[in-house]
Each structure stands twice: as structure tokens, then as C-alpha cells.
């Protein structure tokens, strides 16, 4: 059975002239309270959703940490609260 872990993240993003958001980098705090920076290599899909009653933009991405293997994760931007979360499936 696949488990999903949710983490709040800092995001560096780019915006195009019509206001669409493209996340580029994320930073997450690990169990040792160290900040880990990761690169979003590729956005495979993105769509607007209503997740748990909150409007959000869901990005399914290929992500890498420096020197690490790429992995796939779901990055959510919650529009009303302006918060970013990553869901990592294990």
C-alpha cells in the first residue's frame, strides 16, 4: 500500500505575463531541522482542483535534490492561503 507524506515547503516560482505560476525550486526542512533545496526538473501535469474544500493548483513533478536520484511528487499551491505543500509518495 502506497503512503503519502505531506510537507510544507518554500517555493521559488516564475510567473508568465498572464499570471500562470511555474514552481522552479523548493526548500523543505528535514527531520534534523536542516533546510534541503530541491530542483523541480519537470512539471508533468498541472491542474486546478478543489482539494479538501480548498482551491488549489496541483503540479505533478519530477524533483531532484543535489546529488540525489530524481523522484516524483505532488506539489500543491493553496490559492486562498498562499501556502505550498509537497506530497511525497513512498
C-alpha positions as CSV (number, residue, x, y, z in Angstrom):
1,X,0.0,0.0,0.0
2,X,1.4,3.4,-1.0
3,X,1.7,6.0,1.7
4,X,1.8,9.8,1.2
5,X,3.6,12.2,3.5
6,X,2.8,15.9,3.4
7,X,5.4,18.7,4.0
8,X,5.1,22.5,3.9
9,X,7.7,23.9,1.6
10,X,9.2,27.2,0.5
11,X,8.9,27.7,-3.3
12,X,10.7,29.9,-5.8
13,X,8.4,30.3,-8.8
14,X,8.2,32.1,-12.1
15,X,5.1,33.8,-13.5
16,X,4.2,34.4,-17.1
17,X,2.5,37.5,-18.5
18,X,-1.0,36.1,-17.9
19,X,-0.3,35.2,-14.3
20,X,0.3,31.4,-14.5
21,X,2.6,30.1,-11.9
22,X,5.6,27.7,-12.6
23,X,7.4,26.4,-9.5
24,X,11.1,26.1,-10.1
25,X,12.8,25.2,-6.7
26,X,11.5,24.1,-3.3
27,X,13.0,24.0,0.1
28,X,11.9,21.7,2.9
29,X,13.1,21.1,6.5
30,X,14.2,17.5,7.2
31,X,13.9,15.6,10.5
32,X,17.3,17.1,11.6
33,X,15.9,20.6,11.0
34,X,18.2,21.2,8.1
35,X,16.9,23.1,5.1
36,X,17.1,21.0,1.9
37,X,16.8,22.7,-1.5
38,X,15.5,20.7,-4.5
39,X,15.0,21.5,-8.1
40,X,11.8,20.9,-10.0
41,X,13.2,19.3,-13.1
42,X,9.9,18.8,-15.0
43,X,6.2,19.6,-14.4
44,X,4.5,16.6,-15.9
45,X,0.9,17.8,-15.3
46,X,-0.8,20.7,-13.6
47,X,-4.5,21.4,-13.0
48,X,-6.8,23.5,-10.7
49,X,-8.6,21.4,-8.1
50,X,-10.7,21.6,-5.1
51,X,-8.7,19.6,-2.5
52,X,-10.3,19.1,0.8
53,X,-12.6,22.1,0.3
54,X,-9.7,24.4,-0.7
55,X,-9.0,25.7,-4.1
56,X,-5.5,24.8,-5.3
57,X,-3.2,24.2,-8.2
58,X,-1.9,20.7,-8.3
59,X,1.5,20.1,-10.0
60,X,2.8,16.6,-10.6
61,X,6.6,17.0,-10.9
62,X,9.9,15.3,-11.3
63,X,12.1,16.6,-8.5
64,X,15.8,16.2,-7.7
65,X,18.0,17.0,-4.7
66,X,21.6,17.8,-5.4
67,X,23.5,14.6,-5.8
68,X,20.3,12.5,-5.4
69,X,18.1,10.4,-7.5
70,X,15.0,12.0,-9.1
71,X,11.7,11.3,-7.6
72,X,8.1,12.2,-8.4
73,X,6.0,14.3,-6.1
74,X,2.7,16.2,-5.9
75,X,3.2,20.0,-5.3
76,X,0.1,21.9,-4.3
77,X,-0.4,25.7,-4.2
78,X,-3.4,26.6,-2.0
79,X,-4.7,29.8,-3.6
80,X,-6.7,31.3,-0.7
81,X,-3.9,30.8,1.9
82,X,-0.9,31.2,-0.4
83,X,0.7,28.1,1.0
84,X,2.8,25.4,-0.8
85,X,2.8,21.7,0.2
86,X,4.6,18.7,-1.2
87,X,3.1,15.2,-1.0
88,X,5.8,12.6,-1.4
89,X,4.6,9.0,-2.1
90,X,6.5,6.1,-0.6
